[in-house]
Amino acid sequence: MPACAQRRRFSLTFAFFRLRFHFRASGQIHFAAGKAGNMLRGALGSVLPTFEPVASDTGPSGLANPPRPFVFRASHLDGTTVADGADFHFDLHLFQVREVTIRDFILAFARLAQEGLGRERAPAVLTRVEQLDPQGARLRDITAETTGALPSIVSLDPLPDPVNHVLVRFLTPTELKPAVTPDFGVLLARVRDRLSTLSALYGAGPLNLDFKALGERAQQVQMTRCELQQVQVSRVSTRTGQRHSIGGFVGEAEYAGALSEFVPFLTAAQFTGIGRQTTWGKGEIQVVL
């Protein structure tokens, strides 16, 4: 369904661009295990002025440091080596829909590829850029022209049919501090606040929600199974030389209860990530009904 039709149909929505950048390596490029997204984020900062959004009290969480308006999806590159002449890609989810900045990213990644990627700084060529729909299907090629790109619209309205069970897979290291386990009340609160903050800063405005009541209902949902393991990964800051943890838990958790109103929020969180350090791909989840 076209994005314009979706805007008329749903009362509560979240908008974003799902972009895929394709490259061809001009040398061997190695992506360290667990660090592909972090490497790309750091390299991007060297060629594209860092987004420094102004702190706002319009979001529910009162964040002192507002989130960046994008996240990387590059975990499939973790620990891989791309051969000279081979093709590779990564995705970028862009939440800044008020002032479209896609062209800036295309130019930045083209320059970044020319300067070199990975520890060896091997060059690559940006071959094409595609816009995908939320399901991952190709919408259009926007390598040369971005004016036809409209954001995808995800409904946050409650599902019409009852949902009493959901499985959430934590695909990349996730941190929900101070929580140790992803109890549903904590999980939903993090999802709700992140979606509303991103929408307030970069989209149509803060979500029109009763945050307290939604949170209280979420606390009634029970976690029926939890199988997690900790992943220990760290990075060294190029600015300070200090080592920082970028690890967290991966695995899955099952929940039971009245979930129809919460599933759309979890679905949208598949694109935004949850928890700390989501910009470079942490906190990626998959939702299974």
C-alpha positions as CSV (number, residue, x, y, z in Angstrom):
1,M,0.0,0.0,0.0
2,P,1.4,3.5,-0.9
3,A,2.7,5.5,2.0
4,C,0.2,8.3,1.4
5,A,-2.7,5.8,1.8
6,Q,-1.2,4.5,5.0
7,R,-1.1,8.0,6.5
8,R,-4.9,8.3,6.1
9,R,-5.7,4.9,7.5
10,F,-3.8,4.8,10.7
11,S,-4.2,7.2,13.7
12,L,-0.9,6.5,15.4
13,T,2.2,5.9,13.3
14,F,6.0,5.9,13.1
15,A,7.8,7.0,9.9
16,F,11.3,6.2,8.7
17,F,13.4,5.4,5.7
18,R,14.9,1.9,5.2
19,L,17.9,2.2,2.9
20,R,20.4,-0.3,1.6
21,F,23.9,0.7,0.4
22,H,25.6,-1.6,-2.0
23,F,29.4,-1.6,-2.6
24,R,32.1,-3.4,-4.5
25,A,35.4,-3.9,-2.8
26,S,38.6,-2.7,-4.5
27,G,40.7,-4.7,-2.0
28,Q,40.3,-7.1,0.8
29,I,38.1,-5.6,3.6
30,H,37.9,-7.3,7.0
31,F,35.1,-6.5,9.5
32,A,36.0,-7.4,13.0
33,A,33.7,-9.7,14.9
34,G,30.9,-7.8,16.6
35,K,32.2,-4.4,15.4
36,A,31.0,-3.8,11.8
37,G,28.3,-1.3,12.8
38,N,30.6,0.4,15.3
39,M,33.3,0.7,12.6
40,L,30.9,2.2,10.1
41,R,29.5,4.7,12.6
42,G,33.0,5.8,13.5
43,A,34.1,6.1,9.9
44,L,30.9,8.0,9.0
45,G,31.6,10.6,11.7
46,S,34.9,11.4,9.9
47,V,33.2,12.4,6.7
48,L,29.7,13.6,7.7
49,P,29.1,16.3,10.3
50,T,27.8,14.6,13.4
51,F,24.1,15.1,14.1
52,E,23.9,17.1,17.3
53,P,20.1,17.4,18.0
54,V,19.0,19.9,20.6
55,A,17.8,18.4,23.9
56,S,14.0,18.6,24.1
57,D,11.5,18.2,26.9
58,T,8.8,17.0,24.4
59,G,9.8,13.4,24.8
60,P,8.7,11.3,27.7
61,S,12.1,10.3,28.9
62,G,13.7,13.6,29.4
63,L,16.8,12.5,27.6
64,A,19.9,14.6,28.3
65,N,21.6,13.3,25.1
66,P,19.0,12.9,22.4
67,P,19.4,9.8,20.1
68,R,21.0,10.1,16.7
69,P,18.4,9.9,13.8
70,F,19.7,6.7,12.3
71,V,20.9,3.2,13.1
72,F,23.1,0.8,11.1
73,R,22.1,-2.8,10.3
74,A,25.4,-4.5,9.5
75,S,25.7,-7.4,11.9
76,H,25.8,-9.8,8.9
77,L,29.2,-8.4,8.2
78,D,30.6,-9.1,11.7
79,G,33.7,-11.3,11.5
80,T,33.7,-11.5,7.7
81,T,36.3,-10.7,5.1
82,V,35.1,-9.3,1.8
83,A,37.4,-10.4,-1.1
84,D,38.8,-7.9,-3.7
85,G,36.1,-7.4,-6.3
86,A,33.3,-8.9,-4.2
87,D,30.0,-7.1,-3.5
88,F,28.7,-6.3,0.0
89,H,26.0,-4.2,1.6
90,F,24.6,-2.8,4.8
91,D,21.4,-1.1,5.7
92,L,20.7,2.3,7.3
93,H,17.4,3.2,9.0
94,L,16.9,6.9,8.9
95,F,14.4,8.5,11.2
96,Q,14.8,12.2,10.1
97,V,11.8,12.6,7.9
98,R,11.0,16.3,8.4
99,E,14.1,17.4,6.4
100,V,15.2,14.5,4.1
101,T,19.0,14.0,4.4
102,I,19.3,10.9,2.2
103,R,21.5,12.7,-0.3
104,D,24.0,13.7,2.4
105,F,24.4,10.0,3.4
106,I,24.8,8.9,-0.1
107,L,27.6,11.4,-0.7
108,A,29.2,10.6,2.6
109,F,29.3,6.8,2.1
110,A,30.6,7.3,-1.5
111,R,33.5,9.3,-0.1
112,L,33.9,7.0,2.9
113,A,34.2,4.0,0.5
114,Q,36.9,5.8,-1.6
115,E,38.9,6.6,1.5
116,G,38.9,2.9,2.6
117,L,37.1,0.6,5.1
118,G,38.3,-1.8,7.7
119,R,41.6,-1.9,9.5
120,E,43.4,-2.1,6.2
121,R,41.5,0.9,4.8
122,A,40.8,-0.9,1.6
123,P,38.8,1.2,-0.9
124,A,35.4,0.3,-2.2
125,V,33.0,1.7,-4.7
126,L,29.4,2.6,-3.9
127,T,27.5,0.9,-6.7
128,R,23.8,1.6,-5.8
129,V,21.4,2.7,-3.1
130,E,18.0,1.2,-2.7
131,Q,15.0,2.2,-0.6
132,L,13.3,-0.9,0.9
133,D,9.9,-1.2,2.4
134,P,9.5,-2.4,6.1
135,Q,9.4,-6.0,4.9
136,G,12.6,-5.7,3.1
137,A,11.3,-5.6,-0.5
138,R,12.9,-3.2,-2.9
139,L,10.8,0.0,-3.5
140,R,13.1,2.0,-5.8
141,D,16.7,2.8,-6.8
142,I,17.7,6.2,-5.4
143,T,21.4,6.2,-6.3
144,A,21.0,9.2,-8.4
145,E,17.6,10.6,-7.4
146,T,16.1,10.9,-4.0
147,T,13.2,13.2,-4.6
148,G,10.8,10.3,-5.1
149,A,11.6,8.7,-1.8
150,L,8.8,8.8,0.7
151,P,9.2,7.4,4.2
152,S,7.6,4.1,5.2
153,I,4.8,4.3,7.6
154,V,4.4,1.8,10.4
155,S,1.1,1.7,12.3
156,L,1.2,1.8,16.1
157,D,-2.5,1.2,16.4
158,P,-3.6,-1.9,18.4
159,L,-4.1,-5.1,16.4
160,P,-7.7,-5.9,15.6
161,D,-7.5,-9.5,16.8
162,P,-6.4,-10.8,20.2
163,V,-2.7,-11.7,20.6
164,N,-1.8,-13.7,23.8
165,H,1.7,-14.8,23.1
166,V,4.8,-13.3,21.5
167,L,8.4,-14.3,21.1
168,V,11.1,-11.6,21.0
169,R,14.6,-12.5,19.7
170,F,17.5,-10.3,20.7
171,L,19.6,-10.6,17.6
172,T,22.5,-8.3,18.6
173,P,23.9,-7.4,22.0
174,T,21.3,-5.5,24.0
175,E,21.5,-3.5,27.2
176,L,18.4,-2.4,29.0
177,K,20.0,-0.8,32.0
178,P,19.4,-1.0,34.9
179,A,17.3,-4.1,34.1
180,V,19.2,-7.4,34.1
181,T,16.4,-9.4,32.2
182,P,14.0,-8.0,29.7
183,D,10.8,-8.1,31.8
184,F,8.0,-6.9,29.6
185,G,7.2,-3.8,31.5
186,V,10.8,-2.6,31.2
187,L,11.0,-3.7,27.5
188,L,7.9,-1.9,26.5
189,A,8.8,1.2,28.4
190,R,12.2,1.4,26.5
191,V,10.4,0.8,23.2
192,R,7.7,3.4,23.9
193,D,10.1,6.1,25.0
194,R,12.5,5.6,22.1
195,L,9.8,5.7,19.5
196,S,8.2,8.8,20.9
197,T,11.5,10.6,21.3
198,L,12.6,9.8,17.7
199,S,9.2,10.9,16.5
200,A,9.3,14.1,18.5
201,L,12.8,15.1,17.4
202,Y,12.8,14.0,13.7
203,G,9.2,13.0,12.8
204,A,5.6,14.2,13.1
205,G,6.0,15.0,16.8
206,P,5.7,13.0,20.1
207,L,3.3,10.1,20.2
208,N,-0.1,11.0,21.5
209,L,-0.2,8.4,24.3
210,D,-1.1,8.0,27.9
211,F,2.4,6.8,28.8
212,K,1.6,5.9,32.4
213,A,-1.5,3.9,31.6
214,L,0.3,2.0,28.7
215,G,3.2,1.2,31.1
216,E,0.9,-0.1,33.8
217,R,-0.9,-2.4,31.3
218,A,2.5,-3.6,30.0
219,Q,3.5,-4.6,33.5
220,Q,0.6,-7.2,33.5
221,V,2.2,-9.2,30.7
222,Q,4.2,-12.1,32.0
223,M,7.6,-13.4,30.8
224,T,7.1,-17.1,30.4
225,R,10.6,-18.1,29.1
226,C,13.9,-16.4,28.9
227,E,17.1,-17.8,27.4
228,L,19.8,-15.3,27.2
229,Q,23.6,-15.3,27.0
230,Q,26.0,-12.4,27.5
231,V,28.3,-11.3,24.7
232,Q,31.5,-9.6,25.7
233,V,32.7,-7.1,23.0
234,S,34.7,-3.9,23.5
235,R,35.9,-1.1,21.3
236,V,38.8,1.4,21.7
237,S,37.9,5.0,21.2
238,T,40.0,6.7,18.5
239,R,39.6,10.0,20.3
240,T,40.5,9.1,23.9
241,G,42.2,5.7,23.5
242,Q,39.9,4.3,26.2
243,R,38.3,0.9,25.9
244,H,34.5,0.7,26.2
245,S,32.1,-2.3,26.3
246,I,29.7,-2.7,23.4
247,G,28.4,-6.0,24.6
248,G,25.1,-7.1,26.0
249,F,22.7,-10.1,26.0
250,V,21.4,-12.0,23.0
251,G,18.9,-14.8,22.9
252,E,15.1,-14.8,23.2
253,A,12.2,-14.3,25.6
254,E,8.6,-15.3,25.4
255,Y,5.7,-13.3,26.8
256,A,2.0,-14.1,27.6
257,G,-0.9,-11.8,28.2
258,A,-3.1,-9.2,26.5
259,L,-0.5,-8.2,23.8
260,S,-2.6,-6.8,20.9
261,E,-1.8,-3.1,21.7
262,F,1.9,-3.8,22.3
263,V,2.8,-5.8,19.2
264,P,2.8,-2.8,16.9
265,F,5.3,-1.0,19.2
266,L,7.6,-4.1,19.2
267,T,7.3,-4.3,15.4
268,A,8.4,-0.7,15.0
269,A,11.3,-1.4,17.4
270,Q,12.6,-3.9,15.0
271,F,13.7,-0.9,12.9
272,T,14.8,1.5,15.7
273,G,16.5,-1.0,18.1
274,I,16.2,-0.7,21.9
275,G,18.5,0.1,24.7
276,R,22.0,1.6,24.6
277,Q,24.2,2.2,21.6
278,T,21.6,1.4,19.0
279,T,23.2,3.7,16.4
280,W,25.7,1.1,15.4
281,G,23.3,-1.8,15.5
282,K,23.0,-2.9,19.2
283,G,19.6,-3.8,20.5
284,E,18.2,-5.3,17.2
285,I,15.2,-7.5,17.8
286,Q,12.9,-9.8,15.9
287,V,9.3,-10.3,16.9
288,V,7.5,-13.6,16.2
289,L,3.8,-14.0,16.9
